[in-house]
Amino acid sequence: MIKALIFDVFGTCVDWRNSVAHEVEIAFPGIDSLAFADAWRAEYDPAMRRIRDGGRGYVALDDLHRENLHRVAKRFAVSAPDSLSHVWERLSPWPDVVGGLHALKRHAIIAPCSNGSIALMTRLARHARLPWDCILGADIARDYKPKPVVYLASCAALRLPPEEVMMVAAHNDDLAAARPLGLRTAFVPRPTEYGPAQDKDLVPSEEWDAIAPDFETLAKELFA
């Protein structure tokens, strides 16, 4: 029995690329705002990897986003205000997400298991109207996915064994990290997360416990 579903957020629940590009275009008219958004996102994993590998103590994603913003802005020859880093709190959800989360919430606990901080996830939830029951993920684990401690800390916070928790993501590697720990897995593809030329996570890489085209269908498949 699935008693809780925990979700990747950036890409799975929200369209970070177009949301970031929109605000970048306002801040820096005339630059390639989608290229800027892609470059900013490309700094995401290397910044977290230094922490996962022990080269740096835990730093909240809010601060990493700000550091990465200035690194990318320099590359694009623009001067970015720190406030622009808060765009990650103002991302738009995919069309199926809010209704699908409400449908899932009728049957189980729902919460983000994101690399975003509690502050970031809370503000994003208010902006995008994501009806989480609580906020889980990196901040409570003081580490970043795909480290096992992040998934296990989320289960522990809910006082549930991993086999009663389902990880939902649009990224196969997220699910591949969660499955060996005992969590159930659900793949919901977002084939335009990285734009029209996206070439990864278009299809499931394994036979996950559930595969659905959107959150509303996932709710029907799991709890019909």
C-alpha positions as CSV (number, residue, x, y, z in Angstrom):
1,M,0.0,0.0,0.0
2,I,1.3,3.4,-0.9
3,K,0.8,5.8,2.0
4,A,2.9,8.7,0.7
5,L,4.2,10.0,-2.6
6,I,7.2,12.2,-2.7
7,F,8.1,14.2,-5.8
8,D,11.0,15.6,-7.7
9,V,10.0,19.2,-8.4
10,F,12.2,21.0,-10.9
11,G,11.2,19.6,-14.3
12,T,8.7,17.1,-12.9
13,C,6.2,19.5,-11.3
14,V,7.3,22.9,-12.8
15,D,8.5,24.2,-16.1
16,W,11.8,25.8,-14.9
17,R,13.1,26.5,-18.4
18,N,10.4,28.8,-19.8
19,S,9.7,30.3,-16.4
20,V,13.3,31.3,-15.9
21,A,13.7,32.5,-19.5
22,H,10.7,34.8,-19.1
23,E,12.1,36.7,-16.2
24,V,15.6,36.7,-17.7
25,E,14.2,38.4,-20.8
26,I,12.6,41.1,-18.7
27,A,15.8,41.6,-16.7
28,F,18.1,41.6,-19.8
29,P,16.2,42.5,-23.0
30,G,17.8,41.3,-26.1
31,I,19.9,38.4,-24.8
32,D,19.1,34.8,-25.6
33,S,17.0,34.2,-22.5
34,L,16.5,30.4,-23.1
35,A,20.3,30.0,-23.5
36,F,20.8,31.9,-20.3
37,A,18.2,29.6,-18.5
38,D,19.9,26.5,-19.9
39,A,23.4,27.7,-18.8
40,W,22.1,28.6,-15.3
41,R,20.5,25.1,-15.0
42,A,23.8,23.5,-16.3
43,E,25.6,24.9,-13.2
44,Y,23.1,23.2,-10.9
45,D,24.5,19.7,-10.7
46,P,28.2,20.6,-10.6
47,A,27.5,23.0,-7.6
48,M,25.7,20.2,-5.7
49,R,28.3,17.6,-6.7
50,R,31.0,19.4,-4.8
51,I,28.8,19.1,-1.7
52,R,27.8,15.5,-2.3
53,D,31.4,14.6,-2.8
54,G,32.5,16.2,0.5
55,G,34.4,19.1,-1.1
56,R,32.1,21.7,0.5
57,G,29.7,21.6,3.5
58,Y,26.0,21.8,3.0
59,V,24.8,25.0,1.3
60,A,21.2,25.6,0.6
61,L,20.1,25.6,-3.0
62,D,19.0,29.2,-2.7
63,D,22.6,30.2,-2.2
64,L,23.9,27.9,-4.9
65,H,21.4,29.5,-7.4
66,R,22.7,33.0,-6.5
67,E,26.3,32.0,-6.9
68,N,25.5,30.2,-10.2
69,L,23.5,33.3,-11.4
70,H,26.5,35.5,-11.1
71,R,28.8,33.0,-12.8
72,V,26.5,32.7,-15.8
73,A,25.8,36.5,-15.9
74,K,29.5,37.1,-16.2
75,R,29.6,34.7,-19.2
76,F,26.8,36.6,-20.9
77,A,28.4,40.0,-20.1
78,V,25.5,41.2,-17.9
79,S,25.2,42.3,-14.3
80,A,22.5,40.4,-12.5
81,P,20.9,41.5,-9.2
82,D,20.8,39.0,-6.4
83,S,17.1,39.2,-6.5
84,L,16.9,37.5,-9.8
85,S,17.9,34.2,-8.1
86,H,14.4,34.2,-6.5
87,V,13.0,33.4,-9.9
88,W,13.3,29.7,-8.8
89,E,10.5,30.5,-6.3
90,R,8.2,31.6,-9.2
91,L,8.2,28.7,-11.6
92,S,5.0,27.7,-13.4
93,P,3.5,24.3,-12.9
94,W,2.9,21.9,-15.9
95,P,-0.9,22.0,-16.8
96,D,-1.7,18.7,-15.1
97,V,0.1,19.2,-11.9
98,V,-2.2,21.1,-9.6
99,G,-5.3,19.0,-10.4
100,G,-3.2,15.8,-10.3
101,L,-1.7,16.6,-7.0
102,H,-5.1,17.3,-5.5
103,A,-6.3,13.9,-6.9
104,L,-3.4,12.1,-5.4
105,K,-3.7,13.9,-2.1
106,R,-7.1,12.4,-1.6
107,H,-5.5,9.0,-1.1
108,A,-2.0,9.6,0.3
109,I,0.4,12.1,1.8
110,I,2.1,14.2,-0.9
111,A,5.4,16.1,-0.4
112,P,8.3,17.3,-2.4
113,C,11.6,15.4,-2.2
114,S,13.5,18.1,-3.9
115,N,17.0,19.6,-3.8
116,G,15.3,22.9,-3.1
117,S,15.4,24.2,0.4
118,I,12.4,24.3,2.7
119,A,12.2,28.1,2.1
120,L,12.4,27.8,-1.7
121,M,9.9,24.9,-1.8
122,T,7.4,26.7,0.4
123,R,7.5,29.9,-1.6
124,L,7.3,28.0,-4.9
125,A,4.3,26.0,-3.5
126,R,2.5,29.3,-2.7
127,H,3.2,30.7,-6.1
128,A,2.3,27.6,-8.1
129,R,-0.5,26.5,-5.7
130,L,1.1,23.1,-5.1
131,P,-1.0,21.5,-2.3
132,W,1.8,19.7,-0.4
133,D,1.2,18.2,3.0
134,C,4.7,19.0,4.1
135,I,8.1,19.9,2.7
136,L,10.8,17.2,2.6
137,G,14.1,16.7,0.7
138,A,17.6,18.2,0.8
139,D,17.2,20.6,3.7
140,I,16.2,17.9,6.2
141,A,18.9,15.5,4.9
142,R,21.5,18.3,4.7
143,D,22.7,16.7,1.4
144,Y,21.6,16.4,-2.2
145,K,20.0,13.8,-4.4
146,P,20.8,11.3,-5.6
147,K,22.5,10.6,-2.3
148,P,20.5,7.8,-0.5
149,V,20.2,9.9,2.7
150,V,17.9,12.3,1.0
151,Y,15.2,9.7,0.1
152,L,15.6,7.9,3.4
153,A,15.4,11.0,5.4
154,S,12.1,11.9,3.7
155,C,10.7,8.4,4.6
156,A,12.0,8.7,8.1
157,A,10.4,12.1,8.6
158,L,7.0,10.6,7.7
159,R,7.7,7.6,9.9
160,L,7.0,5.3,7.0
161,P,9.1,2.4,5.7
162,P,10.5,3.0,2.1
163,E,8.2,0.4,0.6
164,E,5.1,2.5,1.6
165,V,6.6,5.6,-0.1
166,M,6.6,6.2,-3.9
167,M,9.1,8.5,-5.6
168,V,7.6,10.4,-8.5
169,A,10.0,11.9,-11.1
170,A,10.4,12.8,-14.7
171,H,14.1,11.7,-14.4
172,N,15.1,8.1,-14.7
173,D,18.2,8.6,-12.6
174,D,16.2,10.0,-9.7
175,L,14.1,6.8,-9.7
176,A,17.2,4.6,-10.2
177,A,18.6,6.1,-7.0
178,A,15.4,5.6,-5.0
179,R,14.4,2.1,-6.1
180,P,17.4,0.2,-4.4
181,L,16.5,1.8,-1.1
182,G,13.1,0.1,-1.2
183,L,10.9,3.0,-2.5
184,R,8.3,2.5,-5.1
185,T,8.8,4.4,-8.3
186,A,6.7,6.3,-10.8
187,F,7.8,7.9,-14.0
188,V,6.0,10.8,-15.5
189,P,7.9,12.1,-18.6
190,R,8.2,15.8,-19.3
191,P,9.5,15.6,-22.9
192,T,9.9,19.4,-23.3
193,E,11.6,20.1,-20.0
194,Y,14.9,21.0,-21.8
195,G,13.2,22.3,-24.9
196,P,12.3,20.8,-28.3
197,A,15.7,19.2,-28.8
198,Q,15.5,17.2,-25.5
199,D,17.1,13.8,-25.9
200,K,16.9,12.3,-22.5
201,D,14.2,11.0,-20.1
202,L,11.8,10.8,-23.0
203,V,10.9,7.2,-22.1
204,P,11.3,5.1,-19.0
205,S,14.7,3.4,-18.8
206,E,13.4,0.6,-16.6
207,E,10.0,-1.1,-15.7
208,W,9.1,1.3,-12.9
209,D,6.2,0.5,-10.6
210,A,4.1,3.1,-12.4
211,I,4.4,4.9,-15.7
212,A,1.9,7.6,-16.6
213,P,1.8,10.5,-19.0
214,D,0.6,13.0,-16.4
215,F,-0.3,13.3,-12.7
216,E,-4.0,13.0,-13.3
217,T,-3.5,9.7,-15.0
218,L,-1.1,8.5,-12.3
219,A,-3.8,9.2,-9.7
220,K,-6.3,7.0,-11.6
221,E,-3.8,4.2,-12.1
222,L,-2.7,4.1,-8.5
223,F,-6.0,4.6,-6.7
224,A,-8.8,3.6,-9.1
